[in-house]
Amino acid sequence: MSKFTSGGKECIPPATKLFAKAFETDPIITYMLSSMGTEARIAYLPRYFDALLTAAALNQASFMEADDWQSCSVLLSPGHRVDNTWTMLQAGMIPLLYNIGFKSIYRMMGEWAPQVDASKARTLGKEKKFYYVFFTATAEDARGKGLCSAIIKQQQEIAARDGLPLWIEATTEHSKGIYAKLGFETIDEIVLGKGKANADGLPCKGGPGVKTWTMIWRPQKQ
């Protein structure tokens, strides 16, 4: 039987290790950091995720893991965002952004974030409160066991107790399929880097770009 635990900032080191490895070939992360070569990008991922997860922890995120960090999902409570200035300073994200360069900053803050925020605004309207699944990951040798699904079901229970929706973004067709089976509805398909990147997120003149999907789960529909 699988074992599940949850925690806060003390979870950053093992979560960073898991996410950095799991996202080595993720199309969206690859595109975000595509100014770097492959080896440099992979080497940078631990620092990248340490900053992002530290920012999440500073915003009272809950780190939920299964089977000694074989799978993990990070849940932000309503009203919390990682991209506020004070959090970014505390988490060391300003130096991180400087190191990854202007093009990567634009991809994150000028290309991806505005489209996702617009999708949220259209979907949620006046609903100001919602839970947000910030990141999910499962170790390669633990995939197919239902660990990620089991964690997200726990997060759905949390959202359902408060009668609030749960928001998530899928970065691959595979993850979109998992979320859909859990009752998430696809809201928008967003294409990043069209004409500049291939489907894997690597630089490619005339490429189709990379896709990400905004999705929502509402407890009243279950």
C-alpha positions in Angstrom: 0.0 0.0 0.0 1.3 3.4 -0.9 2.2 5.9 1.8 1.3 9.6 1.5 2.6 12.5 3.5 2.4 16.3 3.2 4.4 19.2 4.5 5.8 22.7 3.8 9.3 24.3 3.4 11.1 21.2 4.7 10.0 19.4 1.6 11.8 21.7 -0.8 15.1 19.6 -1.1 13.5 16.3 -2.0 10.8 18.0 -4.2 13.5 19.9 -6.1 15.4 16.7 -6.7 12.3 14.9 -8.1 11.1 17.8 -10.2 14.5 18.6 -11.7 14.8 15.0 -12.9 11.2 14.6 -14.0 11.2 17.8 -16.1 14.4 17.2 -18.0 12.5 16.7 -21.3 9.3 18.6 -20.5 8.4 20.6 -23.6 7.3 23.8 -21.8 10.3 23.9 -19.4 12.6 23.1 -22.3 11.1 26.0 -24.3 11.3 28.4 -21.4 15.0 27.7 -21.0 15.8 27.1 -24.7 18.4 29.8 -24.7 20.6 27.4 -22.9 22.1 24.3 -24.5 20.7 20.9 -23.4 23.5 20.1 -20.9 23.4 23.6 -19.4 19.6 23.5 -19.1 19.6 20.1 -17.4 22.4 21.2 -15.0 20.4 24.4 -14.2 17.1 22.7 -13.4 17.8 22.0 -9.7 18.5 25.7 -9.1 15.4 26.6 -11.2 13.1 24.4 -9.2 14.6 25.2 -5.9 13.7 28.9 -6.5 10.2 28.1 -7.8 9.4 25.7 -4.9 10.9 28.1 -2.3 8.6 30.8 -3.7 5.7 28.3 -3.4 6.6 27.4 0.2 6.8 31.1 1.1 3.2 31.3 -0.1 2.1 28.5 2.2 2.0 25.8 -0.4 1.3 22.2 0.6 3.8 19.6 -0.7 2.0 16.3 -1.0 4.2 13.2 -1.8 3.8 9.5 -2.2 6.1 6.5 -1.4 9.1 8.5 -0.3 9.1 11.1 -3.1 8.3 8.8 -5.9 5.5 11.3 -6.8 4.7 14.8 -5.6 2.2 17.6 -6.2 2.4 21.2 -5.0 -0.9 22.8 -4.0 -1.4 26.6 -3.6 -4.3 27.7 -1.5 -6.7 30.5 -2.7 -5.3 34.0 -2.8 -1.6 32.8 -3.0 0.7 33.4 -6.0 4.4 32.8 -6.4 5.0 35.7 -8.7 4.6 38.6 -6.2 7.7 40.8 -5.9 8.4 40.1 -2.2 8.2 36.3 -2.7 10.5 36.5 -5.7 13.1 38.4 -3.8 13.0 36.1 -0.8 13.2 33.0 -3.0 16.2 34.3 -4.9 14.3 34.4 -8.2 15.6 37.8 -9.3 19.2 36.4 -9.7 17.7 33.3 -11.3 15.9 35.4 -13.9 19.0 37.4 -14.6 21.0 34.2 -15.2 18.5 32.6 -17.6 18.5 35.8 -19.8 16.0 38.2 -21.2 14.5 35.8 -23.8 13.7 33.2 -21.2 12.2 35.9 -18.9 10.0 37.0 -21.8 8.9 33.4 -22.6 7.8 33.0 -18.9 6.4 36.4 -18.1 5.5 37.9 -21.5 4.3 34.9 -23.4 3.1 32.1 -21.1 1.9 33.9 -18.0 -0.4 36.5 -19.8 -2.1 33.7 -21.8 -2.7 31.5 -18.7 -3.9 34.5 -16.7 -6.3 35.4 -19.5 -7.6 31.8 -19.6 -8.2 32.0 -15.8 -10.0 35.3 -16.1 -12.3 34.1 -18.8 -13.1 30.9 -17.0 -13.4 32.0 -13.4 -14.9 35.4 -13.9 -15.8 36.8 -10.5 -14.7 33.6 -8.8 -11.7 35.0 -6.9 -11.0 31.9 -4.9 -9.6 28.7 -6.3 -6.9 26.1 -5.5 -4.0 25.8 -7.9 -1.9 22.7 -8.6 1.4 24.5 -9.2 3.5 21.4 -10.2 3.2 17.7 -10.3 5.8 15.1 -11.0 6.4 11.3 -10.8 9.8 9.5 -10.9 10.2 7.7 -14.2 10.4 4.2 -12.6 7.2 4.9 -10.6 5.0 6.0 -13.5 1.9 4.0 -14.3 1.1 3.2 -10.7 -1.5 5.8 -10.1 0.5 7.8 -7.5 0.0 11.2 -9.1 -3.7 10.5 -9.6 -4.0 9.5 -5.9 -2.4 12.7 -4.8 -4.5 14.9 -7.0 -7.7 13.1 -5.7 -6.6 14.2 -2.2 -6.3 17.8 -3.5 -9.7 17.5 -5.1 -11.1 16.5 -1.7 -9.5 19.6 -0.1 -11.0 21.8 -2.8 -14.4 20.1 -2.5 -14.6 20.7 1.2 -14.3 24.4 0.5 -16.6 24.2 -2.5 -13.9 25.7 -4.7 -12.5 24.9 -8.1 -9.1 23.4 -8.7 -6.9 24.8 -11.5 -4.1 23.0 -13.3 -2.0 23.3 -16.5 -1.0 20.3 -18.5 2.3 20.4 -20.4 2.0 17.1 -22.3 -0.7 15.1 -23.9 0.0 12.4 -21.4 -0.6 14.6 -18.3 -3.6 16.1 -20.0 -5.1 12.6 -20.3 -4.4 11.9 -16.7 -6.1 15.1 -15.5 -9.1 14.5 -17.8 -9.7 11.1 -16.3 -9.8 12.8 -12.9 -12.6 15.1 -14.1 -10.6 18.1 -15.2 -12.1 20.1 -18.1 -9.8 21.5 -20.8 -10.4 25.2 -21.1 -7.8 26.5 -23.6 -5.0 25.0 -25.7 -2.1 27.5 -25.7 0.7 27.4 -28.2 4.0 28.9 -27.3 6.9 29.6 -29.6 5.1 29.0 -32.9 7.5 29.4 -35.7 10.5 29.3 -33.3 10.4 25.9 -31.6 9.5 22.3 -32.3 7.0 20.3 -30.3 9.7 19.3 -27.8 10.5 23.0 -27.0 13.8 23.1 -28.8 14.7 25.9 -31.2 13.4 25.2 -34.7 12.8 27.9 -37.3 9.3 27.5 -38.6 8.4 24.9 -36.0 4.9 24.3 -34.7 5.7 25.5 -31.2 4.8 23.8 -27.9 1.4 23.2 -26.4 0.1 23.6 -22.9 -3.5 23.2 -21.7 -5.4 25.1 -19.0 -7.8 22.9 -17.1 -10.3 23.2 -14.3 -12.1 20.8 -11.9 -15.2 21.9 -10.2 -16.6 19.9 -7.2 -20.3 20.5 -8.1 -19.8 18.6 -11.4 -18.8 15.4 -9.7 
